[in-house]
Amino acid sequence: MSCWAERAGAVIWPIVSAGEKAGTPPRDILKQIDSAYPFGPRDYHPYKVWLSVRREAQKRLGLTTQPRLPRDSGPLFGGQS
C-alpha cells in the first residue's frame, strides 16, 4: 500500500466505521468523506489514490459505482476511426 493510500485510509475508514455504528445513511457518510479530503488541491496522484480508497468505501457501504470505460473505447461521435 502506498503512503497516499495509507493516509487516505486513515481518514476514510474511521468515518465509515463511525457512520455505520451511528446508523448514518450511506450517502451521508460519503458526503462526510468528501468533505474530509486532506491533500489540498484535488489534482494529480494523491487525488487519484483518494478516489480509489473512496471507491472501496462505496462498495463497503453498498453504493454502486459507475464502471469505467476503457481508454480506447472507440470514436467519440460514432464516426469511423
C-alpha positions as CSV (number, residue, x, y, z in Angstrom):
1,M,0.0,0.0,0.0
2,S,1.3,3.4,-0.9
3,C,1.9,6.3,1.5
4,W,-1.0,8.2,-0.1
5,A,-3.3,5.2,0.3
6,E,-2.4,4.8,3.9
7,R,-3.1,8.5,4.6
8,A,-6.4,8.3,2.7
9,G,-7.5,5.2,4.5
10,A,-6.6,6.8,7.9
11,V,-9.2,9.5,7.1
12,I,-11.8,7.5,5.2
13,W,-12.2,4.3,7.3
14,P,-12.8,5.9,10.7
15,I,-15.6,8.0,9.0
16,V,-17.1,4.8,7.5
17,S,-16.9,2.9,10.8
18,A,-18.4,5.8,12.9
19,G,-21.2,6.3,10.3
20,E,-22.1,2.6,10.3
21,K,-22.2,2.4,14.1
22,A,-24.3,5.5,14.3
23,G,-26.7,4.3,11.6
24,T,-25.9,7.2,9.2
25,P,-27.3,6.7,5.7
26,P,-24.5,5.7,3.3
27,R,-24.9,8.8,1.1
28,D,-24.4,11.0,4.1
29,I,-21.3,9.0,5.1
30,L,-20.0,9.6,1.5
31,K,-20.6,13.3,1.9
32,Q,-18.6,13.3,5.1
33,I,-15.8,11.5,3.3
34,D,-15.8,14.1,0.5
35,S,-15.7,17.0,3.0
36,A,-12.7,15.4,4.8
37,Y,-10.3,15.4,1.8
38,P,-6.9,16.2,3.3
39,F,-4.5,16.7,0.4
40,G,-5.1,20.2,-0.8
41,P,-6.0,20.7,-4.4
42,R,-7.9,17.8,-5.9
43,D,-5.3,17.1,-8.6
44,Y,-2.7,14.6,-9.6
45,H,-1.7,11.3,-7.9
46,P,-2.9,12.0,-4.3
47,Y,-6.4,12.7,-5.6
48,K,-6.5,9.6,-7.8
49,V,-5.4,7.5,-4.8
50,W,-8.1,9.2,-2.6
51,L,-10.7,8.3,-5.2
52,S,-9.5,4.7,-5.3
53,V,-9.9,4.3,-1.5
54,R,-13.2,6.2,-1.7
55,R,-14.5,3.6,-4.2
56,E,-13.6,0.8,-1.8
57,A,-15.6,2.6,0.9
58,Q,-18.5,3.0,-1.6
59,K,-18.5,-0.8,-2.1
60,R,-18.4,-1.5,1.6
61,L,-21.4,0.9,2.1
62,G,-23.3,-0.9,-0.7
63,L,-23.3,2.1,-3.0
64,T,-22.8,1.3,-6.7
65,T,-20.0,2.9,-8.7
66,Q,-20.2,3.5,-12.4
67,P,-18.0,1.3,-14.4
68,R,-15.1,3.0,-16.1
69,L,-14.9,2.9,-19.9
70,P,-11.7,1.6,-21.4
71,R,-9.5,4.5,-22.7
72,D,-9.7,3.1,-26.2
73,S,-13.5,2.8,-26.3
74,G,-13.8,3.8,-30.0
75,P,-14.7,7.1,-31.7
76,L,-16.4,9.7,-29.6
77,F,-19.1,10.7,-32.0
78,G,-19.9,7.5,-33.8
79,G,-17.8,8.0,-36.9
80,Q,-15.3,5.6,-38.3
81,S,-11.8,5.7,-36.8
